[in-house]
Amino acid sequence: MNCHAPDRVLIDQWRNEPAPLLPLLHAFHDRDGYLTEDALRSVSSELKIPLAELFGTVTFYHHFSREAPGRELPRVCDGPVCRFHGAHNLIEKLNAKPMPCAGRCDGPVPVLKGDEVLTGMSVEQLKPEPSPLPPPNPGAMEECVFARVREPGRVTLEGYRKTGGYDALEKALTKTSKHSVAIITESQLADLVADFDVIIAGTERITAKVMEKANNLKMISRVGIGLDSVDLLEAEKRGVIVSYTPDAPAPAVAVLA
């Protein structure tokens, strides 16, 4: 955070980045403690975004402040669980601003002040408490969202990167849109065929990953000519019969001729 950077420096830093609006708003907010009218007019002018549209964005994100003391004003969660534990008393005593659920139902009531997160059910009890890790996986199934969340240091940006936090995004940015669509299609198809005995395929690619999910698969039949879209080696390894319909396109070709 650069507490003294002029508007021009902040704007030049972000204007040519992909999706610059939110990072630029955060830069002004961090510098000034809130979003001033002059800052919003500068952003509107430089990014060519109408002020009305910009205000819609600013008011949508409740952590953006429009007046002093801005981010230093305590914000108290007033979600249902926190209300039950005295959120409104905290709001009154801290002269604070209510905010939507902060996701800390493990230790109500969360209070945000600047970059600090405090929890407690009274002013005297407030203290910084890190978010707890989920308990060990109780089942035998592989986890998705929580797969690596318990690893030490994952709460930091560096730790998140080390545990594959941005792998999918980085792959998407370095591959073509066609490649990304192919990966998504393969994943969707793999989820569909778990109980299939036979797959009748058109242009879909029947890959090793798809066959791995189809435990009962006995046959793949392609509608059309050619088997380039089927992993023949994987099919042979699994004893899956592969066929195609060489005469199927003939009527359509004849009509076009």
HELIX and SHEET records of a PDB file:
HELIX    1   1 ASP A    7  TRP A   14  1                                   8    
HELIX    2   2 LEU A   21  ASP A   32  1                                  12    
HELIX    3   3 GLU A   37  LEU A   47  1                                  11    
HELIX    4   4 LEU A   51  PHE A   60  1                                  10    
HELIX    5   5 GLY A   70  GLU A   72  5                                   3    
HELIX    6   6 PRO A   80  PHE A   84  1                                   5    
HELIX    7   7 ALA A   87  LEU A   94  1                                   8    
HELIX    8   8 VAL A  123  GLN A  125  5                                   3    
HELIX    9   9 LEU A  157  LYS A  162  1                                   6    
HELIX   10  10 ASP A  167  THR A  174  1                                   8    
HELIX   11  11 SER A  177  LEU A  192  1                                  16    
HELIX   12  12 ALA A  208  LYS A  213  1                                   6    
HELIX   13  13 LEU A  232  ARG A  238  1                                   7    
HELIX   14  14 ALA A  250  LEU A  256  1                                   7    
SHEET    1   A 5 LYS A  97  MET A  99  0                                        
SHEET    2   A 5 ARG A  75  CYS A  77  1                                        
SHEET    3   A 5 PRO A 110  LYS A 113 -1                                        
SHEET    4   A 5 GLU A 116  THR A 119 -1                                        
SHEET    5   A 5 LYS A 127  PRO A 128 -1                                        
SHEET    1   B 3 VAL A 198  ALA A 201  0                                        
SHEET    2   B 3 MET A 219  ARG A 222  1                                        
SHEET    3   B 3 ILE A 241  TYR A 244  1                                        
END                                                                             
